[in-house]
């Protein structure tokens, strides 16, 4: 049950935008940290597993969880 709940928290909401919206932002952003966070959110939206995202971006699961939760709460402004 805990794992199931944890996985749900790693699902980004599309209420603030979808993967295409994030791709548009990524083309304009110059902040590397912001781009990395947006990329993590976008990868999850595109169906990459949490493990894949963490491995590809060399981030911890804790960071990914924080970023997804921030996105779900406030969208881009939360990142």
Secondary structure, 3 states (H helix, E strand, C coil): CHHHHHHHHCCCCCCCCCHHHHHHHHHHCCCHHHHHHHHHHHHHHCCCCHHHHHHHHCCCHHHHHHHHHHHHHHHHHHC
